[in-house]
Amino acid sequence: MGGGFWPTLPLKMPYSEGVPHWWDPAWWIFQIVVMSILLLTLRKVAMSIDRDEKSSQRTSRRPGTGANTPQPPSISG
């Protein structure tokens, strides 16, 4: 086992002298764009699900959700 602080993969990625200098920044920009699109898409889906739930809760008449429902007792401490 290595004595380094940070965990590493079992396979080491060799450094290639043939990789152009622009490749690393291009790869990180690509990753940032893809992850941003993914996060914004997931946020949009979650907000639409919340909006649908909120509208269905207003129209549904479930027992225990009305204004005349007694509140549970509060425990003062």
Backbone bond lengths (Angstrom), bond angles and torsions (degrees), N, CA, C in turn:
res aa  C-N    CA-C-N  psi(-1)  N-CA   C-N-CA  omega(-1)  CA-C   N-CA-C  phi
1 M - - - 1.454 - - 1.520 108.80 -
2 G 1.308 114.06 144.15 1.455 118.87 178.76 1.515 110.95 -77.09
3 G 1.294 115.19 153.85 1.450 119.08 -179.27 1.513 112.85 -96.79
4 G 1.342 117.70 15.39 1.454 120.72 -178.96 1.520 111.87 -76.09
5 F 1.320 115.13 157.95 1.464 121.34 -179.06 1.525 111.12 -75.01
6 W 1.353 118.30 -45.52 1.451 122.20 -175.79 1.522 110.54 -84.42
7 P 1.328 117.69 137.20 1.467 119.75 177.48 1.530 110.37 -69.60
8 T 1.302 116.08 148.41 1.461 120.70 179.41 1.514 109.12 -129.54
9 L 1.312 115.75 162.89 1.450 120.71 174.86 1.522 108.93 -72.72
10 P 1.318 117.34 157.12 1.459 118.41 177.76 1.526 112.18 -65.55
11 L 1.332 117.59 -25.97 1.460 120.77 179.57 1.529 109.63 -101.02
12 K 1.269 116.74 129.50 1.458 119.91 177.02 1.518 108.48 -90.04
13 M 1.320 115.68 136.33 1.451 120.37 178.41 1.530 107.69 -86.40
14 P 1.307 117.45 119.64 1.460 119.34 -177.93 1.520 111.02 -73.05
15 Y 1.314 116.20 146.97 1.459 121.07 176.56 1.515 108.01 -81.46
16 S 1.305 115.24 128.91 1.458 119.58 -179.47 1.523 108.88 -105.74
17 E 1.304 116.36 126.59 1.458 120.70 179.88 1.523 111.46 -70.45
18 G 1.348 117.38 -17.79 1.448 120.30 -175.80 1.520 114.40 -85.67
19 V 1.333 119.19 -5.22 1.461 121.23 -178.48 1.525 108.84 -75.34
20 P 1.341 117.64 127.33 1.463 120.01 -179.72 1.531 111.27 -66.21
21 H 1.317 115.64 157.66 1.468 120.74 -177.26 1.521 112.40 -67.29
22 W 1.315 117.98 -26.20 1.455 120.24 -177.82 1.519 112.64 -77.95
23 W 1.324 118.38 -11.60 1.459 120.20 -173.07 1.526 112.67 -67.38
24 D 1.327 118.64 -43.75 1.473 120.53 -177.97 1.526 112.14 -62.44
25 P 1.342 120.39 -50.99 1.478 118.15 177.29 1.524 112.76 -62.36
26 A 1.331 117.46 -36.30 1.468 120.09 179.28 1.524 110.33 -64.47
27 W 1.332 116.92 -40.55 1.470 120.75 179.31 1.524 110.93 -64.16
28 W 1.342 117.74 -43.42 1.461 120.42 -179.62 1.521 111.24 -67.71
29 I 1.317 117.68 -38.30 1.467 119.97 177.08 1.525 109.64 -63.72
30 F 1.327 116.99 -42.73 1.462 120.91 177.24 1.533 110.67 -59.37
31 Q 1.327 117.55 -44.78 1.467 121.44 179.81 1.524 111.23 -63.02
32 I 1.331 117.27 -41.92 1.468 121.00 -179.93 1.520 110.32 -64.26
33 V 1.328 117.30 -42.15 1.466 120.81 179.82 1.528 110.54 -65.21
34 V 1.318 117.71 -46.65 1.465 120.94 -179.01 1.526 110.88 -62.87
35 M 1.327 117.89 -45.44 1.462 120.28 -178.93 1.527 111.55 -67.97
36 S 1.320 117.89 -35.45 1.468 120.28 176.89 1.518 110.87 -64.57
37 I 1.333 116.87 -43.72 1.464 120.33 177.63 1.527 110.11 -61.88
38 L 1.322 116.73 -42.91 1.462 120.58 179.09 1.526 111.38 -62.03
39 L 1.323 117.38 -46.37 1.463 120.36 -179.54 1.522 111.85 -65.16
40 L 1.324 117.54 -42.45 1.463 119.73 179.50 1.526 111.54 -66.07
41 T 1.323 117.30 -36.81 1.463 120.45 177.29 1.526 111.10 -65.94
42 L 1.328 116.54 -45.52 1.465 119.67 178.89 1.526 111.24 -64.02
43 R 1.333 117.64 -36.86 1.463 120.98 177.59 1.522 110.56 -64.51
44 K 1.341 116.72 -42.43 1.459 120.81 179.70 1.526 110.77 -63.30
45 V 1.326 117.09 -42.50 1.465 120.96 178.59 1.530 110.57 -64.19
46 A 1.328 116.74 -44.51 1.470 120.05 -179.50 1.527 111.34 -64.47
47 M 1.336 117.15 -40.46 1.466 119.49 179.17 1.530 110.99 -65.75
48 S 1.332 117.96 -37.30 1.464 119.55 178.69 1.527 110.86 -68.59
49 I 1.328 117.51 -37.49 1.463 120.33 177.12 1.527 109.91 -65.12
50 D 1.331 117.75 -43.58 1.469 120.61 177.90 1.524 110.80 -62.38
51 R 1.329 116.93 -41.22 1.458 120.83 -179.94 1.531 110.20 -63.69
52 D 1.339 117.26 -41.77 1.463 120.82 178.72 1.520 111.44 -65.63
53 E 1.338 117.56 -40.38 1.470 120.80 178.22 1.517 111.20 -64.90
54 K 1.334 116.39 -41.82 1.457 119.82 -178.48 1.523 110.75 -64.92
55 S 1.325 117.37 -40.60 1.463 119.53 179.72 1.522 110.80 -70.02
56 S 1.330 119.02 -34.74 1.455 120.58 179.15 1.529 111.04 -73.55
57 Q 1.321 118.55 -28.93 1.466 120.44 177.64 1.522 110.83 -70.53
58 R 1.331 117.62 -32.96 1.465 119.90 179.08 1.520 111.26 -67.83
59 T 1.325 116.35 -37.62 1.465 119.26 -175.65 1.523 113.15 -87.32
60 S 1.314 118.59 -19.73 1.466 119.66 -177.26 1.522 110.37 -83.09
61 R 1.311 114.35 148.99 1.463 121.40 178.67 1.516 108.23 -114.66
62 R 1.291 115.79 77.50 1.460 118.93 178.73 1.516 109.46 -87.76
63 P 1.336 118.05 147.23 1.464 119.56 178.19 1.522 110.69 -64.86
64 G 1.293 114.87 139.58 1.459 119.89 176.94 1.513 114.16 89.92
65 T 1.345 118.22 6.08 1.459 119.74 -179.00 1.519 112.25 -114.74
66 G 1.310 118.69 2.05 1.457 121.56 -177.38 1.520 112.30 -80.25
67 A 1.341 114.72 175.51 1.467 120.19 -178.87 1.522 111.51 -75.86
68 N 1.341 118.43 -23.09 1.464 121.73 -177.60 1.520 112.64 -90.26
69 T 1.300 117.69 7.52 1.448 121.44 -179.59 1.528 109.44 -74.74
70 P 1.332 118.34 128.50 1.465 119.23 178.96 1.530 110.78 -67.14
71 Q 1.304 115.46 141.59 1.450 121.86 179.54 1.529 110.00 -83.46
72 P 1.330 118.35 149.09 1.455 119.11 177.73 1.536 110.09 -68.21
73 P 1.321 116.09 151.01 1.480 118.59 -178.17 1.523 110.63 -65.37
74 S 1.311 115.58 144.37 1.454 119.39 177.61 1.531 108.95 -94.80
75 I 1.294 116.06 142.39 1.462 121.53 -179.27 1.527 107.78 -103.63
76 S 1.296 115.61 115.48 1.470 119.11 178.32 1.514 108.64 -87.36
77 G 1.290 114.34 141.93 1.452 116.07 -175.23 1.421 110.13 -129.92
